[in-house]
Structure formats: structure tokens, C-alpha cells
């Protein structure tokens, strides 16, 4: 049993990765048949092993509450972005209301949306 290389709609990946993502593909033959290690596959897809997407972390103020855990956030540099609640905050039932200060993680590729990763406590409140 070896590793099978597939060409899928999401790029080149191993048969195991394709099975986990539940997508099908075409088996590659010829030029890439001697590639057997997954780290080499990742470098072919443009992702180095252990490398994550770089994110910017900003602080901001919640200005408006929207449906489905989404918020309008005014960053300290006066930009308005759309923020959504991260899984840890959602899982911990942390309440976020308009007027709260938050830390938000913004992708370098789409600076109009961000993930709220921390609610900064007010100095005058007990919670």
C-alpha cells in the first residue's frame, strides 16, 4: 500500500486527504508518480509544512450587532470591518455587546472581515 496522488478541484492532494475532505479526483500518472511523501505534496500546493496564514491582530470597538454572531467593528485606525465570533468565544458563552472593546484577527488577503478572538474587559465593570 502506497500513497496515491490525486488531482482534485481543490488542487493536488493524497488519497487520504481527499477522503477526509470527501472529494473525488483523477489519479495522476507519470511525472508525479515518484513523489511519496506528504510534505513534498504540500510544497507542490504552495504550503510549507507547519506554516500558517499570517494574520494581523487589531483592537476595536463593537458598533453594531448583526445576526448569526456577526458584528460591525470600528478598528483603532478608524476602519470599519465585519467581525464574527471565534469558536472559543462561542463555546465559552462570552457575551459581546455594542460598546465592548475586542481584539480581532484580520487576514492579510481580505481586510474587510475578521475573527473576534478576545473581549477586552472594561476597567469599571465586575465581569
KENU-30020 format. One record per residue: x negated, y negated, z of N, C-alpha, C in turn. Coordinates in Angstrom, 3 decimals, padded with zeros to 6 digits. Atoms other than C-alpha are relative to their C-alpha. Layout:
REM residues N
<npx:X	npy:Y	npz:Z	capx:X	capy:Y	capz:Z	cpx:X	cpy:Y	cpz:Z>
...
REM end
This chain:
REM residues 127
<npx:-000.852	npy:001.178	npz:000.000	capx:000.000	capy:000.000	capz:000.000	cpx:-000.892	cpy:-001.233	cpz:000.000>
<npx:000.775	npy:001.219	npz:000.092	capx:-001.398	capy:-003.352	capz:-001.014	cpx:000.917	cpy:-001.205	cpz:-000.011>
<npx:-000.758	npy:001.242	npz:000.074	capx:-000.324	capy:-006.916	capz:-001.344	cpx:000.389	cpy:-000.250	cpz:-001.448>
<npx:-000.487	npy:000.291	npz:001.338	capx:001.803	capy:-007.781	capz:-004.343	cpx:000.184	cpy:-001.507	cpz:-000.108>
<npx:-000.103	npy:001.430	npz:000.230	capx:001.603	capy:-011.304	capz:-005.756	cpx:001.212	cpy:-000.260	cpz:-000.895>
<npx:-001.210	npy:000.325	npz:000.742	capx:004.892	capy:-012.824	capz:-006.941	cpx:-000.020	cpy:-001.460	cpz:-000.431>
<npx:-000.246	npy:001.365	npz:000.449	capx:005.692	capy:-015.909	capz:-008.973	cpx:001.479	cpy:-000.267	cpz:000.237>
<npx:-001.380	npy:000.288	npz:-000.366	capx:008.864	capy:-017.391	capz:-007.444	cpx:000.353	cpy:-001.435	cpz:-000.362>
<npx:-000.426	npy:001.371	npz:000.258	capx:010.877	capy:-020.559	capz:-007.830	cpx:-000.654	cpy:-000.979	cpz:000.960>
<npx:000.681	npy:000.844	npz:-000.977	capx:009.008	capy:-021.884	capz:-004.768	cpx:-001.515	cpy:000.093	cpz:-000.110>
<npx:001.446	npy:-000.100	npz:000.198	capx:005.546	capy:-021.080	capz:-006.115	cpx:-000.492	cpy:001.425	cpz:000.133>
<npx:000.625	npy:-001.325	npz:-000.106	capx:003.119	capy:-018.181	capz:-005.831	cpx:-000.018	cpy:000.416	cpz:001.463>
<npx:000.015	npy:-000.510	npz:-001.369	capx:003.520	capy:-016.025	capz:-002.725	cpx:-000.094	cpy:001.519	cpz:-000.011>
<npx:000.081	npy:-001.455	npz:-000.123	capx:003.085	capy:-012.495	capz:-001.447	cpx:001.410	cpy:000.576	cpz:000.079>
<npx:-001.304	npy:-000.652	npz:-000.072	capx:005.886	capy:-009.945	capz:-001.469	cpx:000.612	cpy:-000.128	cpz:001.387>
<npx:-000.509	npy:000.111	npz:-001.370	capx:006.175	capy:-010.179	capz:002.322	cpx:000.605	cpy:-001.384	cpz:000.250>
<npx:-000.529	npy:001.351	npz:-000.161	capx:006.604	capy:-013.977	capz:002.273	cpx:001.314	cpy:-000.158	cpz:-000.752>
<npx:-001.219	npy:000.101	npz:000.798	capx:009.224	capy:-013.675	capz:-000.481	cpx:001.148	cpy:000.738	cpz:000.682>
<npx:-001.033	npy:-000.743	npz:-000.711	capx:011.109	capy:-011.027	capz:001.508	cpx:000.511	cpy:-000.779	cpz:001.201>
<npx:-000.411	npy:000.774	npz:-001.168	capx:011.112	capy:-013.228	capz:004.621	cpx:000.866	cpy:-001.192	cpz:-000.396>
<npx:-000.786	npy:001.143	npz:000.462	capx:012.472	capy:-016.182	capz:002.624	cpx:001.201	cpy:000.425	cpz:-000.846>
<npx:-001.111	npy:-000.586	npz:000.756	capx:014.903	capy:-013.866	capz:000.783	cpx:000.137	cpy:-000.591	cpz:-001.398>
<npx:-000.029	npy:000.444	npz:001.381	capx:013.946	capy:-014.954	capz:-002.703	cpx:-000.714	cpy:001.023	cpz:-000.864>
<npx:000.603	npy:-000.948	npz:000.925	capx:013.018	capy:-012.914	capz:-005.735	cpx:-001.009	cpy:-000.683	cpz:-000.895>
<npx:000.992	npy:000.569	npz:000.897	capx:010.281	capy:-013.367	capz:-008.254	cpx:-000.531	cpy:001.039	cpz:-000.955>
<npx:000.606	npy:-000.850	npz:001.001	capx:008.191	capy:-011.912	capz:-011.006	cpx:-001.372	cpy:000.431	cpz:000.476>
<npx:001.308	npy:-000.501	npz:-000.410	capx:005.187	capy:-009.707	capz:-010.267	cpx:-001.042	cpy:-000.504	cpz:-000.990>
<npx:001.065	npy:000.503	npz:000.861	capx:002.004	capy:-011.305	capz:-011.582	cpx:-000.964	cpy:001.127	cpz:-000.335>
<npx:000.971	npy:-000.999	npz:000.438	capx:-000.346	capy:-009.113	capz:-013.594	cpx:-001.146	cpy:-000.721	cpz:-000.671>
<npx:001.133	npy:000.564	npz:000.731	capx:-003.782	capy:-009.796	capz:-014.977	cpx:-000.890	cpy:-000.836	cpz:000.884>
<npx:000.975	npy:000.893	npz:-000.617	capx:-005.740	capy:-012.837	capz:-013.772	cpx:000.022	cpy:-000.052	cpz:001.512>
<npx:-000.058	npy:000.116	npz:-001.449	capx:-004.496	capy:-012.935	capz:-010.171	cpx:000.107	cpy:001.352	cpz:000.704>
<npx:-000.206	npy:-001.309	npz:-000.615	capx:-004.320	capy:-009.161	capz:-009.584	cpx:-001.102	cpy:000.373	cpz:000.977>
<npx:001.073	npy:-000.351	npz:-000.925	capx:-007.670	capy:-009.055	capz:-007.771	cpx:000.053	cpy:-000.804	cpz:001.294>
<npx:-000.139	npy:000.783	npz:-001.229	capx:-006.531	capy:-011.572	capz:-005.108	cpx:000.800	cpy:000.836	cpz:000.991>
<npx:-000.689	npy:-000.868	npz:-000.948	capx:-005.648	capy:-009.604	capz:-001.995	cpx:000.163	cpy:-000.619	cpz:001.372>
<npx:-000.093	npy:000.556	npz:-001.346	capx:-005.982	capy:-011.932	capz:000.993	cpx:000.968	cpy:-001.178	cpz:000.027>
<npx:-000.966	npy:001.088	npz:-000.089	capx:-003.115	capy:-014.238	capz:002.074	cpx:-000.616	cpy:-001.390	cpz:000.118>
<npx:000.551	npy:001.352	npz:-000.031	capx:-005.417	capy:-017.211	capz:002.947	cpx:-000.361	cpy:-000.518	cpz:-001.393>
<npx:000.327	npy:000.417	npz:001.349	capx:-006.536	capy:-017.254	capz:-000.688	cpx:001.263	cpy:-000.383	cpz:-000.762>
<npx:-001.283	npy:000.345	npz:000.618	capx:-002.895	capy:-017.288	capz:-001.782	cpx:000.412	cpy:-001.394	cpz:000.452>
<npx:-000.381	npy:001.311	npz:-000.508	capx:-002.268	capy:-020.288	capz:000.475	cpx:-000.811	cpy:-001.112	cpz:-000.640>
<npx:000.796	npy:001.044	npz:000.637	capx:-005.147	capy:-022.208	capz:-001.087	cpx:000.444	cpy:-000.188	cpz:-001.441>
<npx:-000.531	npy:000.155	npz:001.349	capx:-003.671	capy:-021.487	capz:-004.527	cpx:001.243	cpy:-000.873	cpz:000.004>
<npx:-001.219	npy:000.796	npz:-000.095	capx:-000.409	capy:-023.082	capz:-003.351	cpx:-000.280	cpy:-001.414	cpz:000.498>
<npx:000.334	npy:001.350	npz:-000.451	capx:-002.271	capy:-026.188	capz:-002.139	cpx:000.057	cpy:-000.182	cpz:001.497>
<npx:-000.064	npy:000.092	npz:-001.452	capx:-002.010	capy:-025.384	capz:001.571	cpx:-001.196	cpy:000.741	cpz:000.564>
<npx:001.126	npy:-000.666	npz:-000.639	capx:-005.155	capy:-024.662	capz:003.523	cpx:000.487	cpy:000.702	cpz:001.257>
<npx:-000.445	npy:-000.724	npz:-001.191	capx:-004.822	capy:-022.107	capz:006.341	cpx:-000.118	cpy:-000.866	cpz:001.250>
<npx:-000.004	npy:000.748	npz:-001.248	capx:-003.876	capy:-023.744	capz:009.650	cpx:000.173	cpy:-001.495	cpz:-000.173>
<npx:-000.128	npy:001.430	npz:000.262	capx:-003.229	capy:-027.132	capz:008.020	cpx:001.474	cpy:-000.397	cpz:-000.038>
<npx:-001.370	npy:000.479	npz:-000.023	capx:-000.013	capy:-029.044	capz:008.780	cpx:000.078	cpy:-001.343	cpz:-000.705>
<npx:-000.217	npy:001.302	npz:000.615	capx:001.504	capy:-032.081	capz:007.126	cpx:-000.293	cpy:-001.089	cpz:001.036>
<npx:000.319	npy:001.100	npz:-000.902	capx:000.181	capy:-035.296	capz:008.651	cpx:001.231	cpy:-000.887	cpz:000.182>
<npx:-001.163	npy:000.828	npz:-000.306	capx:002.861	capy:-037.395	capz:010.383	cpx:-000.459	cpy:-001.232	cpz:000.758>
<npx:000.231	npy:001.208	npz:-000.769	capx:002.929	capy:-040.930	capz:011.741	cpx:000.981	cpy:-000.015	cpz:001.155>
<npx:-000.880	npy:000.105	npz:-001.164	capx:004.340	capy:-041.470	capz:015.243	cpx:000.173	cpy:-001.479	cpz:000.319>
<npx:-000.343	npy:001.390	npz:-000.286	capx:006.124	capy:-044.784	capz:015.874	cpx:000.921	cpy:-000.042	cpz:001.202>
<npx:-001.011	npy:000.238	npz:-001.021	capx:008.169	capy:-046.240	capz:018.699	cpx:001.057	cpy:-000.903	cpz:-000.595>
<npx:-001.071	npy:000.805	npz:000.535	capx:011.537	capy:-047.779	capz:018.016	cpx:001.179	cpy:-000.073	cpz:000.943>
<npx:-001.201	npy:000.221	npz:-000.779	capx:014.928	capy:-048.816	capz:019.313	cpx:001.195	cpy:000.537	cpz:-000.781>
<npx:-001.211	npy:-000.527	npz:000.627	capx:018.178	capy:-046.953	capz:018.574	cpx:000.986	cpy:-001.154	cpz:-000.156>
<npx:-000.944	npy:001.100	npz:000.224	capx:020.546	capy:-049.461	capz:016.960	cpx:001.419	cpy:000.495	cpz:-000.272>
<npx:-001.330	npy:-000.493	npz:000.364	capx:023.407	capy:-047.263	capz:015.766	cpx:000.013	cpy:001.521	cpz:000.094>
<npx:-000.183	npy:-001.441	npz:-000.074	capx:024.697	capy:-043.758	capz:016.439	cpx:000.842	cpy:000.453	cpz:-001.187>
<npx:-000.692	npy:-000.536	npz:001.166	capx:025.771	capy:-041.745	capz:013.376	cpx:000.405	cpy:001.446	cpz:000.291>
<npx:-000.411	npy:-001.392	npz:-000.244	capx:027.430	capy:-038.292	capz:013.092	cpx:-001.168	cpy:000.983	cpz:-000.109>
<npx:000.914	npy:-001.142	npz:000.091	capx:025.534	capy:-034.992	capz:013.478	cpx:-001.392	cpy:-000.271	cpz:000.553>
<npx:001.298	npy:000.230	npz:-000.626	capx:022.753	capy:-036.233	capz:015.751	cpx:-000.921	cpy:-000.892	cpz:-000.798>
<npx:000.802	npy:000.941	npz:000.786	capx:021.599	capy:-038.951	capz:013.366	cpx:000.140	cpy:-001.392	cpz:000.611>
<npx:000.022	npy:001.334	npz:-000.579	capx:020.670	capy:-042.479	capz:014.412	cpx:-000.702	cpy:-000.963	cpz:-000.945>
<npx:000.771	npy:001.061	npz:000.650	capx:019.588	capy:-045.789	capz:012.874	cpx:-001.010	cpy:-000.474	cpz:001.029>
<npx:001.074	npy:000.383	npz:-000.922	capx:016.248	capy:-046.703	capz:014.426	cpx:-000.736	cpy:-001.196	cpz:-000.592>
<npx:000.810	npy:001.150	npz:000.398	capx:014.537	capy:-050.098	capz:014.257	cpx:-001.382	cpy:000.205	cpz:000.611>
<npx:001.363	npy:-000.208	npz:-000.472	capx:010.803	capy:-049.481	capz:014.478	cpx:-000.587	cpy:-001.305	cpz:000.513>
<npx:000.648	npy:001.190	npz:-000.543	capx:008.461	capy:-051.873	capz:016.260	cpx:-000.526	cpy:-000.911	cpz:-001.109>
<npx:000.462	npy:000.836	npz:001.115	capx:007.234	capy:-053.067	capz:012.841	cpx:001.184	cpy:-000.534	cpz:-000.821>
<npx:-001.232	npy:000.562	npz:000.571	capx:010.862	capy:-054.145	capz:012.043	cpx:000.590	cpy:000.807	cpz:-001.158>
<npx:-000.606	npy:-000.857	npz:001.028	capx:011.542	capy:-051.319	capz:009.535	cpx:001.186	cpy:000.742	cpz:000.599>
<npx:-001.150	npy:-000.788	npz:-000.421	capx:014.931	capy:-049.584	capz:009.744	cpx:-000.092	cpy:001.362	cpz:-000.682>
<npx:000.031	npy:-001.337	npz:000.582	capx:014.882	capy:-045.806	capz:009.257	cpx:001.123	cpy:000.832	cpz:000.597>
<npx:-000.998	npy:-000.946	npz:-000.457	capx:017.250	capy:-042.886	capz:009.684	cpx:-000.716	cpy:001.066	cpz:000.827>
<npx:000.644	npy:-000.977	npz:-000.869	capx:016.308	capy:-040.660	capz:012.631	cpx:000.948	cpy:001.117	cpz:000.356>
<npx:-000.814	npy:-001.128	npz:-000.447	capx:017.524	capy:-037.195	capz:013.531	cpx:-000.655	cpy:000.625	cpz:001.223>
<npx:000.466	npy:-000.540	npz:-001.281	capx:017.195	capy:-035.385	capz:016.855	cpx:-000.771	cpy:001.288	cpz:-000.246>
<npx:000.785	npy:-001.223	npz:000.144	capx:014.482	capy:-032.743	capz:017.110	cpx:000.652	cpy:001.142	cpz:000.777>
<npx:-000.586	npy:-001.178	npz:-000.621	capx:015.303	capy:-029.218	capz:018.218	cpx:-000.201	cpy:000.062	cpz:001.500>
<npx:000.265	npy:-000.051	npz:-001.443	capx:013.665	capy:-029.546	capz:021.645	cpx:000.921	cpy:-000.953	cpz:000.757>
<npx:-000.903	npy:000.954	npz:-000.653	capx:015.723	capy:-032.628	capz:022.499	cpx:001.426	cpy:000.528	cpz:-000.032>
<npx:-001.347	npy:-000.572	npz:000.129	capx:018.884	capy:-030.948	capz:021.209	cpx:000.190	cpy:001.161	cpz:000.969>
<npx:-000.071	npy:-001.167	npz:-000.870	capx:018.120	capy:-027.767	capz:023.164	cpx:000.035	cpy:-000.384	cpz:001.478>
<npx:000.048	npy:000.442	npz:-001.396	capx:017.443	capy:-029.714	capz:026.376	cpx:001.167	cpy:-000.895	cpz:000.378>
<npx:-001.182	npy:000.832	npz:-000.225	capx:020.728	capy:-031.667	capz:026.047	cpx:-000.375	cpy:-001.408	cpz:000.467>
<npx:000.400	npy:001.364	npz:-000.340	capx:018.908	capy:-035.010	capz:026.277	cpx:000.899	cpy:-000.966	cpz:-000.764>
<npx:-000.928	npy:000.946	npz:000.610	capx:021.378	capy:-037.812	capz:025.629	cpx:-000.775	cpy:-001.187	cpz:-000.561>
<npx:000.599	npy:001.174	npz:000.621	capx:020.325	capy:-040.546	capz:023.218	cpx:001.143	cpy:-000.930	cpz:-000.380>
<npx:-001.050	npy:000.989	npz:000.226	capx:022.436	capy:-043.709	capz:023.077	cpx:-000.583	cpy:-001.241	cpz:-000.655>
<npx:000.496	npy:001.273	npz:000.535	capx:022.193	capy:-047.019	capz:021.226	cpx:-000.599	cpy:-000.856	cpz:001.118>
<npx:000.724	npy:000.781	npz:-001.002	capx:019.724	capy:-049.251	capz:023.083	cpx:-001.165	cpy:000.752	cpz:000.606>
<npx:001.117	npy:-000.790	npz:-000.531	capx:017.367	capy:-046.395	capz:024.027	cpx:-001.248	cpy:-000.202	cpz:-000.852>
<npx:001.273	npy:000.023	npz:000.722	capx:013.684	capy:-046.564	capz:023.089	cpx:-000.444	cpy:001.447	cpz:-000.203>
<npx:000.380	npy:-001.366	npz:000.341	capx:012.354	capy:-043.441	capz:021.350	cpx:-001.333	cpy:000.012	cpz:-000.736>
<npx:001.149	npy:-000.262	npz:000.866	capx:009.230	capy:-042.005	capz:019.778	cpx:000.525	cpy:000.785	cpz:-001.179>
<npx:-000.520	npy:-000.633	npz:001.206	capx:009.850	capy:-040.969	capz:016.199	cpx:-001.164	cpy:000.389	cpz:-000.893>
<npx:001.041	npy:-000.563	npz:000.868	capx:007.738	capy:-038.821	capz:013.876	cpx:000.449	cpy:-000.183	cpz:-001.448>
<npx:-000.367	npy:000.339	npz:001.373	capx:007.743	capy:-040.049	capz:010.259	cpx:-000.973	cpy:000.676	cpz:-000.958>
<npx:000.825	npy:-000.646	npz:001.010	capx:006.477	capy:-038.106	capz:007.257	cpx:-000.689	cpy:-001.051	cpz:-000.857>
<npx:000.708	npy:000.909	npz:000.900	capx:003.902	capy:-039.761	capz:005.030	cpx:000.655	cpy:-000.045	cpz:-001.370>
<npx:-000.577	npy:-000.096	npz:001.331	capx:005.876	capy:-038.667	capz:001.988	cpx:001.357	cpy:-000.668	cpz:-000.107>
<npx:-001.309	npy:000.648	npz:000.011	capx:009.295	capy:-040.040	capz:002.970	cpx:000.110	cpy:-000.860	cpz:001.254>
<npx:000.032	npy:000.876	npz:-001.172	capx:009.081	capy:-043.044	capz:005.260	cpx:001.370	cpy:-000.584	cpz:000.333>
<npx:-001.344	npy:000.484	npz:-000.313	capx:012.867	capy:-043.608	capz:005.292	cpx:000.709	cpy:000.866	cpz:001.034>
<npx:-000.603	npy:-000.917	npz:-000.968	capx:013.620	capy:-040.653	capz:007.595	cpx:-001.060	cpy:000.422	cpz:001.009>
<npx:000.932	npy:-000.460	npz:-001.017	capx:012.078	capy:-039.440	capz:010.828	cpx:000.691	cpy:000.877	cpz:001.017>
<npx:-000.525	npy:-000.891	npz:-001.029	capx:012.485	capy:-036.943	capz:013.648	cpx:-000.270	cpy:-000.613	cpz:001.364>
<npx:000.137	npy:000.560	npz:-001.351	capx:013.128	capy:-038.269	capz:017.159	cpx:-000.566	cpy:001.090	cpz:000.895>
<npx:000.674	npy:-001.046	npz:-000.770	capx:010.693	capy:-036.374	capz:019.368	cpx:-000.056	cpy:-000.294	cpz:001.493>
<npx:000.100	npy:000.336	npz:-001.419	capx:010.848	capy:-038.250	capz:022.702	cpx:000.869	cpy:-001.207	cpz:000.300>
<npx:-000.773	npy:001.161	npz:-000.471	capx:013.228	capy:-040.557	capz:024.559	cpx:-000.787	cpy:-000.643	cpz:001.120>
<npx:000.804	npy:000.715	npz:-000.991	capx:011.272	capy:-043.181	capz:026.480	cpx:000.925	cpy:-000.490	cpz:001.106>
<npx:-000.836	npy:000.376	npz:-001.139	capx:012.681	capy:-043.733	capz:029.945	cpx:-000.055	cpy:-001.498	cpz:000.242>
<npx:-000.051	npy:001.417	npz:-000.385	capx:013.821	capy:-047.199	capz:030.951	cpx:-000.574	cpy:-000.147	cpz:001.397>
<npx:000.593	npy:000.224	npz:-001.326	capx:011.994	capy:-048.689	capz:033.936	cpx:001.055	cpy:-000.238	cpz:001.071>
<npx:-001.017	npy:000.352	npz:-000.979	capx:015.247	capy:-049.812	capz:035.581	cpx:001.008	cpy:001.112	cpz:000.284>
<npx:-000.976	npy:-001.068	npz:-000.231	capx:017.217	capy:-046.524	capz:035.336	cpx:-000.618	cpy:001.144	cpz:000.782>
<npx:000.458	npy:-001.119	npz:-000.821	capx:017.016	capy:-043.438	capz:037.544	cpx:-000.178	cpy:001.280	cpz:-000.789>
<npx:000.060	npy:-001.268	npz:000.738	capx:017.352	capy:-040.786	capz:034.792	cpx:-001.042	cpy:-000.007	cpz:-001.073>
REM end
